[in-house]
């Protein structure tokens, strides 16, 4: 049963990463304003013409890895800093951060729980 729950979380998170990564290049969904602090940060990342494309490429590649069940612990390590920044920005600067926390942070944390043994072996 826990295998099915892990797959659900992995697919929920992986699909979001691939979708939003592709959206960074194809712009099929307009991202609503999240508050001035977040909007300024995102705008600065886009203006560099380096940070945002790299982040979007990582989202696509490692999100696809999660969907395929390939290199899951490594993918989770790559996503760690990204989820930390997204979560922190929304907690500090978004009056209603619960949508992001429920849809992105919770699946990521659940995957960390399911793969904690593998992650500890990588770190040591």
BATOR-623462 format. One record per residue: x, y, z negated of N, C-alpha, C in turn. Coordinates in steps of 0.001 Angstrom, whole numbers, padded with zeros to 6 digits, always signed. Layout:
BEGIN
XYZXYZXYZ ...
END
This chain:
BEGIN
+000820-001199+000000+000000+000000+000000+000865+001264+000000 +001933+001251-000792+002781+002447-000843+003467+002696+000499 +003693+001621+001301+004269+001819+002628+003346+002652+003507 +002045+002392+003400+001073+003148+004197+001009+004609+003745 +001101+004823+002465+001079+006200+001943+002317+006955+002418 +003472+006286+002387+004701+006910+002865+004573+007267+004342 +004003+006376+005142+003828+006631+006576+002906+007826+006801 +001844+007922+006011+000915+009052+006138+001640+010363+005850 +002400+010407+004755+003152+011620+004428+004218+011924+005489 +004883+010876+005958+005944+011067+006950+005357+011617+008251 +004223+011074+008656+003583+011561+009879+003004+012959+009686 +002410+013217+008536+001847+014553+008277+002953+015606+008336 +004066+015314+007717+005182+016263+007704+005876+016320+009064 +006174+015163+009631+006876+015106+010909+006107+015779+012037 +004794+015555+012096+003976+016194+013127+003983+017711+012986 +003905+018182+011750+003961+019627+011535+005288+020201+011992 +006367+019524+011671+007681+020024+012054+007827+020079+013578 +007391+019018+014260+007485+019007+015719+006575+020085+016310 +005341+020183+015807+004382+021158+016323+004898+022580+016166 +005313+022953+014945+005762+024321+014703+007109+024595+015355 +007937+023565+015504+009187+023733+016242+008922+024049+017706 +008041+023280+018330+007683+023551+019720+006971+024890+019867 +006141+025231+018883+005435+026512+018917+006421+027692+018918 +007571+027499+018316+008583+028550+018313+009084+028887+019707 +008986+027924+020639+009414+028157+022015+008240+028397+022960 +007122+027709+022722+005986+027780+023649+004936+028807+023247 +004929+029190+021998+004028+030235+021472+002554+029955+021768 +002103+028726+021569+000701+028415+021838-000222+028780+020692 +000299+028937+019486-000500+029362+018334+000162+030608+017742 -000602+031669+017626-000080+032880+016995-000082+032666+015478 +001047+032902+014860+001159+032726+013413+000581+033959+012737 -000406+033758+011846-001014+034919+011184-000032+035587+010225 -000212+036879+009963+000663+037563+009015+000599+036904+007637 +001741+036817+006996+001810+036169+005681+002110+037151+004567 +002299+038381+004884+002694+039390+003911+003933+040092+004413 +004136+041329+003999+005248+042118+004540+006624+041509+004293 +006840+040913+003125+008156+040330+002823+008488+039174+003749 +007529+038291+003963+007751+037137+004833+007877+037587+006279 +007007+038491+006690+007043+038962+008073+008372+039630+008402 +008916+040421+007481+010218+041065+007701+011332+040024+007818 +011278+039008+006960+012283+037952+006986+012238+037200+008318 +011046+036814+008744+010895+036076+010002+011344+036938+011171 +010958+038195+011157+011354+039119+012221+012880+039236+012298 +013536+039322+011159+015003+039405+011135+015624+038127+011702 +015050+036975+011364+015567+035703+011890+015393+035609+013399 +014269+036112+013908+014027+036103+015350+014982+037053+016058 +015204+038231+015486+016063+039245+016111+017513+038795+016259 +017958+037871+015417+019335+037396+015543+019553+036601+016817 +018471+036075+017379+018510+035232+018576+019355+033972+018352 +019623+033652+017095+020373+032447+016751+019651+031632+015685 +019306+032267+014575+018758+031536+013437+017467+030823+013796 +016491+031551+014337+015195+030938+014602+015272+029835+015665 +015995+030031+016783+016091+028915+017731+016737+027667+017130 +017758+027852+016310+018406+026696+015670+017433+026000+014737 +016700+026769+013940+015719+026185+013021+014664+025415+013803 +014172+025991+014892+013121+025344+015687+013634+024064+016339 +014867+024077+016822+015452+022860+017404+015588+021775+016343 +016043+022152+015145+016149+021173+014051+014777+020622+013681 +013753+021483+013647+012399+021017+013338+011942+019979+014356 +012190+020235+015623+011759+019304+016673+012507+017978+016574 +013819+018045+016504+014628+016818+016503+014358+015971+015265 +014476+016582+014089+014357+015779+012874+012900+015472+012531 +011967+016295+013009+010552+015943+012892+010245+014707+013724 +010807+014645+014941+010640+013461+015792+011280+012233+015143 +012436+012421+014526+013069+011308+013811+012141+010758+012736 +011485+011650+011993+010555+011187+010957+009399+010412+011578 +008872+010885+012686+007770+010193+013356+008196+008806+013829 +009442+008694+014266+009955+007420+014763+010477+006515+013650 +010565+007044+012437+011104+006262+011326+012611+006091+011433 +013272+007033+012066+014703+006970+012335+015430+007998+011476 +016460+007587+010791+017287+008490+009968+016442+009324+008993 +015537+008677+008293+014621+009402+007402+015369+010134+006297 +016261+009486+005544+016967+010230+004484+017768+011417+005020 +018447+011245+006140+019218+012350+006716+018290+013479+007145 +017142+013128+007717+016168+014143+008121+015680+014929+006912 +015415+014231+005825+014956+014913+004612+016029+015843+004064 +017286+015444+004166+018368+016319+003724+018459+017561+004610 +018287+017400+005896+018330+018543+006817+017185+019508+006518 +015988+018963+006215+014819+019808+005959+014846+020470+004580 +015673+020003+003661+015700+020533+002302+015833+022044+002226 +016883+022615+002816+017029+024079+002737+015886+024831+003411 +015392+024294+004507+014286+024942+005216+013018+024973+004357 +012688+023860+003744+011495+023796+002893+011683+024667+001659 +012889+024714+001127+013172+025579-000017+012886+027040+000331 +013361+027488+001488+013163+028886+001903+011682+029159+002175 +011023+028275+002913+009605+028476+003236+008770+028510+001966 +008989+027550+001090+008229+027478-000159+008499+028697-001031 +009761+029041-001200+010109+030202-002021+009525+031494-001491 +009625+031698-000191+009059+032909+000408+007557+032996+000157 +006859+031877+000317+005409+031899+000142+005000+032045-001322 +005739+031437-002201+005422+031595-003633+005650+033047-004067 +006728+033649-003599+007073+035005-004025+006350+036106-003262 +005991+035862-001994+005502+036950-001153+004124+036739-000531 +003509+035589-000753+002202+035322-000159+001177+035258-001284 +000133+036051-001198-000878+036054-002254-001651+034739-002300 -001694+034024-001178-002390+032735-001120-001446+031682-000531 -000494+031213-001328+000497+030282-000783+000026+028832-000720 -001185+028555-001194-001605+027168-001407-001704+026363-000120 -002050+026992+000988-002124+026264+002252-000774+025724+002670 +000242+026562+002571+001608+026133+002919+002098+025085+001929 +001852+025321+000654+002329+024375-000356+001682+023010-000180 +000373+022992+000080-000340+021715+000222+000038+020998+001511 +000188+021755+002587+000417+021097+003875+001881+020785+004156 +002796+021523+003582+004209+021352+003905+005038+020876+002721 +004927+021563+001606+005776+021257+000458+005401+019924-000191 +004109+019674-000368+003683+018423-001022+004095+017186-000216 +003845+017140+001114+004324+015964+001860+005842+015797+001801 +006563+016910+001846+008021+016821+001757+008457+016246+000408 +007865+016762-000671+008220+016251-002005+007838+014782-002161 +006715+014394-001582+006311+012981-001638+007332+012118-000900 +007796+012574+000237+008811+011819+000977+010117+011732+000200 +010479+012814-000483+011666+012746-001339+011502+011676-002411 +010311+011588-002994+010035+010564-004003+010170+009164-003405 +009547+008940-002247+009585+007612-001627+010990+007204-001210 +011826+008164-000869+013164+007854-000356+014271+008278-001319 +013935+008475-002572+014931+008949-003546+016110+007991-003682 +015857+006691-003629+016956+005733-003727+017931+005863-002579 +017420+005990-001375+018285+006156-000191+019044+007466-000246 +018369+008523-000704+019028+009816-000785+020155+009805-001801 +019949+009126-002922+020993+009056-003942+022200+008289-003424 +021963+007257-002615+023097+006496-002042+023875+007369-001060 +023201+008244-000338+023887+009117+000615+024748+010125-000125 +024200+010691-001195+024891+011737-001944+026115+011189-002666 +026033+009969-003154+027171+009408-003905+028119+008710-003031 
END
